[in-house]
């Protein structure tokens, strides 16, 4: 293999303009690293890729600086692979290798060279279109977290994939451009589509970065979901988008920041809208024939009593009414709902249903008050 390496290094020096120049030294180092990896894998080992991705990504960046087109690089890479295989197969035949062994070794070489070129390509793109690389990495994490190209893209983007991440989805405010996240660009992955911006943050730095993120996206609404593992980032992104849709529909409060962790029960129910509608109608049927104002006041009291609990006086303070008013409402509610207010399963269903209807019932109560 040493002879093959020397042969390829000679070709590399010619391609890079001589080994005395920095590109030539880098190309020779890449040839040696590729040869070492190939020998180790051909011997049945699993050599670590530590440093390999950075080396080949750096090669791509240098080629970009030399203004060498990516297509020319790929063509040269394929030629190098063919030359390498010609020399390797010649030495293997001389050593008595059979056709089966040559097939395995040939496939191994081509797979390794394709993997290494992905690192080179990612480095090239990082130098020429850095934002595109980070956007590609972010989209790949959402759509294909097990993709073999992830390590090379991450190296090119200079972003170390964390164990846990938080996903933020920003809904672009009407007649406003996408938020300016340049001050966070090194710490997050962020990209914008027509109607929203997606941001992926390292969960270990979330509390540190959250204030700057919220300040940068204001006044656009943002949904936050996490921490989650990288394998479930796509699901977290979908849940965050669902939360923003529920906010638009008035199911969730119109707060500028939606912490999805606070609304998991509603997100679960909203994944099947017909089931949520059925649960809501069934669970809250005793309130449906009441007027908008009375219905909302009783529902608000029921929600506060179940979720936050406490005495009538404590509930009254939170709702800003007299304690006797709360006692009267609680007696009405006990007559309407009976034991369901105390049963664990009944309380869960009631809270889920109330979360779904309270914003709409609040608005209906306000409209009724305005018509008086």
N, C-alpha and C positions, 0 to 999 in steps of 0.2 A: 504493500500500500504506500510505502514511502516513495517508491519510484513514480507511482501514479500522482501522488501529491506534488512531487517536484515538477512533473510534466505540466500539471494544471497551473501551478504557480508561475511557470514560465509563460504560459498563455495569458494568465491574469496580468502579469507585469506589462505585457505588450498592450493589452486592452486598456490598462489604466495609465499608460504613458511612462512606465518605469517604476521600479520598486522604491526609488529614492523619494518619490513624491508621496504625500500623505494618502491620496486615493490608492496608489499602488500598494503601500504597506497595509492598508485596511483590507484590500481585496485579498492579499496573500494571507492575512490573518483569518479571513473568512474561509478561504480554501482549506486551511489547516483545521479550522474548527469543524467544517463539514466532513472532512476526512476522518477526524477523530470520532465524530458521532456515528458515521457509517460503520466504522470498524467495530465500535462498541455494540451497535445494534445487530450487526451481522453475527457477532459472537453470542447473541441471545440476551444481551443486557438491556436495561432501560436507563440510559444515561440521563442525568438531570439536564434540563434546559436552562439552568441558571446562567444568565449572562448571554446566552446564545441569541435570544430574541432582541436584546439591546444591540448586540454586535451587528446583526443583519439589518435591523431597522436603521442603524447609523449608516450602514452602507447605502441604503436607499436614500437617506437624506443627503449624503455626499454626492451621489449620482444626480440628485435634483439640483444641487448647487452647481454641478458641472454642466447643467442644462442638457442632460442626456434624456431622451424621451423614454417613457416607460415601455413602449412597444419594443424599442431597440434593446433595452435591458432584458426583457423577457426572451427575445430572440437569442441574445448572447448567452443567457442562462440555459436555454435548451441546447444550444451548441455545446456548451461546457458539459452538460449532462451526457450528451452522446459521446463526447471525447472521453469522459470519465469511464463510461460503461465499456467503450472499446478497449481501454487499457486494462480495466478490472477483469473483463471477461477473458482477455488474452492471457493474463497471469493465472487466472483460475483454471483455464484449460491446460496450461502448462503444468499446473499442480495436480491435474487429474480429476477435476470437478466434473460431475455428470450433468446432463441436461436439466434435470429437476432442480439441482442446487443452483445452476445458473439462472433459472427462471425466478426462483425465490430471491436471489441476490439482485437481479435486475429490477424486480418490482419494489424491493426495499429501497434501492437507490432513487428510483423515480418518485416514490412517495416522500422520501426525505427531502429531495430537492424541491418538490412542490411546496412542502411545508416551509422550508427556509425562504423560498421566494415570496411567500405571503408576508413574512417579516420585512423583506426588502420593499415590497410594494407598499406596505403600511407606512414604513419610514419615508418613502418617496411622497406619498400623499400627505403625510404629516408636515412635510416641508413645503409642499406646494399648496395644499388646501387644509390647513390645520383644523378649521371649524368642521369641515366635511368629515374628517376622521373621527372626531369626537361624536358627531351626530350619528355616523355609521356604527360606532361602538355602542352608543346608547340604544339605537334601534335593534341592534343584534342582541343586546342583553334582554330586551323585551320579547323579541320574537324567537330567538334561537340561543338560549344561554349555554348550550352545550357545543356550540359551533367551534370547530378546530381553529378557525381564524381569530378567535377572541384574544388569545395571548399576544399575537402580533399586533392587532389593532390597539390593544391596551398599552403595549409598549410604545407604539407610535404616538398615541394620544398622551403619553406621559401620565397615565392614570392607573393607579394600582387598584384593581377590583377588590372591594372590601368583602368581608364575610357577610355582613348585613347592610342593608341599604334602606333609605326612605325615598319614596317616589312623591314628587309634587307635580300636580297638573294645574296649570294656570289657564283660566279661560280669558281670552282677550276681551277687554272691555270694548263696548261699542265705539267705533271711530277712533280707536287707539292702536298704536303699533305694539308689536311684541315687546315685553319688558326688556330693559337693558340689564343684562346679567354679567357684564364684563368684569366687575369687581369680584365676582365669584367664579370666574371662568376656570381658574386653575384648580379649584377645589371641588367642582361639580361637573357632571355631564349635563348639558342643556342644549336643546334644539327646538325650533319653532315650526309648526305647521300653519295651515291657513287660519284656524280658529283657536289654537291653544299652543302653549309652550310646555314641554316636559323637562323636568329636572330630576336627576338622580344624585343623591347625596350619600356619603359614607355615614352610616348610623352612628359611628363613634364620634363624629364631629357635628351631628345634627343640632344639638343644643347650642353649640357655638355658632353655627351658620344660620340657624333659623331666623334670628332678628334681621340679619342683612338680607336674607331671601325675601321675607315678608315686606321689608321696606322697598326692595327693588320692584316687586310685582304690584304694589299698591297703585291704583284702587281695584285692580282686577281680582276677582275671586279666585281662590286657590284651594285645592283639596290635597291633603297630606295623608299618605298611607305608609305605615311601617312602624318598626323595622321588620323587614322580611329578608329571607335568603335570596341570593341571586337567581335561583331556579324558579322563584315565584314572582319575580319582578313584573312579568307580563300580566299576571293576575292582579297584582297590586295596582298597576296602571289602569286596568279595566275597572276595578272597584273605585278608584279615585274619580274616573270619568263618570261612573254611575252616580257617585255622590254629588257631583256638580249638576248632573241632570235632575236629580231629586231636589236640589236647591232651586233650580230654575222652575220646577213644577210646583214649588211651594211646600213640598213635603218636608224638607229640611229648612231650618231657619236661614234667613237671608244674611247671615254673618259673612264677612269677607273671607274668613278662614274656616274651612271645614276639616276638622280632625276626624278622619274616618274611623279611628279606633273607638270613638264615642258613639258611633252609629252602626256598629256591626250587625246588630239584630235587624235594623231596618234595611241595611244593604242585603242581608240574607233574604229577607222577605221580598225585597224589590226585585230579586233575581227571577221571581215568578209573579208578575203583576196580577194575574187572575187569582192566584192563591192569596196574595196580600189583600185584594179587594174582598174576597170571601171572608178572610179572618177578621177584617175590619168591620164588615157588616154584621157578622155573627157576634163578635165580642162586644161591640158597642151598640147593639140593637136597642137596649133600654133607653138610649139617649136620642134616638133618631127622630122621635116625634116631638121633641121639645123645640122651642124657639131658638134662633141662632145665639142670642146672648146667654140664655140660661144653659143651653147645651155646652157652650164654650166654658162658662164659669165652672160648671160641674166637672167637665173633663179636665180642666186645669187643676182643680182641687184634687181630683182622683189621681192624676199623674204625680203631683207633688207629694201626696200622702203615701203612695206606693214607692216612689223612687227615693225620696229624701226622708220620709217618715217624721217622727216627732209628735209632740203634743199639738192640740188644736191651737194653742197660743203660738207655738213655733211656726206652724204652717201659716197662721194669720200674718205673722211678721213678714214672712217671705212673699206672701201674696198681697200684702199691703191692704188687708181688710180687718174687720173686727173679729175677735176670737169666736164670738157667738155666731157670726156668719159662717165661719168654718164648721162649727159644731152642727149647725142646721144643714149645711151641705153634706156633711159626712153621714148624717142620719138619712138624708134622701138617697145617697149613694148606696148605703147598706141595704135600704129597701129595694133598690133597683138591681144591685149586683149580688147581694147575699154573700155566701161564703167565698165567692171567687176573689174578693178583695184580700182574703187571708191565705188562700191556697197558693203554694209556690208556682205550680203550673199555670193557674189562672192569672196570677199577677204578671207572669212573663208575657202571656198572650195579650193582656190588657195594655201593658207598656208598649209592646210592639204596635198594637193597633193605634194607641194614642199618639205615638211618634208619627204615624202616618197621617193622622187627620188634624192634629192640633193647629198647624200653620193655616190650613184652609178654613178651619172652623173659626180661628181668630179673625181672619180677614172677613168672613161672612158676618161675624158679630160686629165688626167695625162698620161694614156697609149698612147693616141694620140700624146702628146707632146714628149714622149720618143722615138716614132718611127721615128720622124723627123731627 
